[in-house]
Amino acid sequence: MHCGVCDRRLDSHWNHGRPTYRCRHGHTSTQLAGHPRPKTLYIREDHLVEAIRIRLGDQDGDGHATLESDRTRSSRVASALRNSGRFVVCDNAGWQLEEIDSS
């Protein structure tokens, strides 16, 4: 997953007990906060996985998710994404799938 604002990879972390991705656009705690920068980008993994599953046409979901089925679903979606030759680009407006440039 990449940031559509700064083209960095998104960091994975936990937020309110859920797996989430974020991009702070190069900000670290060692930098002074005086420079203007875009707002931090946050994406919940469960929302993104479900949206990608639908976009890729994965019809195995039954609407009754459990912790184990969420893990299975995430693994299945990650495999489908790798096999499709695409990756996720997120920005504050949403997300999109882009083709991996193999050149």
C-alpha positions in Angstrom: 0.0 0.0 0.0 1.3 3.4 -1.0 0.3 6.9 -0.2 -1.1 8.9 -3.1 0.1 12.1 -1.6 3.8 11.5 -0.9 4.3 8.0 -2.6 5.6 6.4 0.6 4.6 3.0 1.9 1.8 3.2 4.5 2.8 2.1 8.1 0.7 -0.6 9.7 -0.4 -0.1 13.3 -3.2 -0.7 15.8 -5.8 2.1 16.4 -8.7 1.5 18.8 -8.0 -2.3 18.8 -8.1 -2.6 15.0 -5.4 -3.0 12.3 -5.0 0.3 10.5 -2.7 1.9 8.0 -1.4 5.4 8.1 1.0 7.8 6.4 2.4 10.8 8.2 4.1 12.0 5.0 7.6 11.8 6.4 6.9 13.3 9.8 8.7 11.8 12.8 8.9 12.8 16.4 12.4 14.1 15.8 11.3 16.8 13.4 10.1 20.2 14.5 6.4 20.8 13.8 6.9 24.1 12.1 6.7 22.9 8.4 3.3 22.7 6.8 2.5 19.1 5.6 -0.6 17.3 4.5 -3.0 15.8 7.1 -2.1 12.3 8.3 -3.8 9.6 6.3 -5.6 6.8 8.2 -7.2 3.7 6.6 -8.9 0.9 8.5 -7.8 -2.5 7.2 -11.2 -4.2 7.6 -12.9 -1.4 5.5 -10.2 -1.6 2.8 -10.1 -5.4 2.6 -13.9 -5.6 2.1 -13.8 -2.9 -0.6 -10.9 -4.6 -2.4 -12.7 -8.0 -2.1 -15.8 -6.5 -3.8 -13.7 -4.7 -6.5 -11.8 -7.9 -7.3 -15.0 -9.9 -7.5 -14.4 -12.2 -4.6 -17.9 -13.7 -3.9 -17.0 -16.0 -1.0 -18.1 -13.6 1.7 -21.3 -14.5 3.6 -21.7 -11.3 5.6 -21.1 -13.1 8.9 -17.6 -12.2 9.9 -15.7 -13.7 12.8 -12.1 -13.0 13.8 -10.9 -16.2 12.0 -12.9 -15.5 8.9 -11.6 -11.9 8.8 -8.0 -13.3 8.8 -8.9 -15.8 6.1 -10.6 -13.1 4.1 -7.6 -10.8 4.5 -5.3 -13.5 3.3 -7.5 -14.4 0.4 -7.7 -10.7 -0.7 -4.0 -10.2 -0.3 -3.3 -13.2 -2.5 -5.8 -12.1 -5.1 -4.3 -8.6 -5.1 -0.8 -10.1 -5.6 -2.0 -12.4 -8.4 -3.7 -9.5 -10.2 -0.5 -7.6 -10.5 -1.9 -4.5 -8.7 -1.3 -2.6 -5.5 -3.3 -0.1 -3.4 -2.8 3.6 -3.5 -4.6 5.7 -0.9 -5.1 9.4 -0.4 -7.5 11.6 1.6 -10.1 11.2 -1.2 -10.1 7.4 -1.2 -8.1 4.5 -2.7 -7.5 2.9 -6.1 -5.8 -0.1 -7.6 -2.8 0.5 -9.8 -0.8 -1.9 -12.0 2.6 -2.9 -10.8 5.3 -1.6 -13.2 7.5 -4.6 -13.8 10.0 -2.8 -16.0 
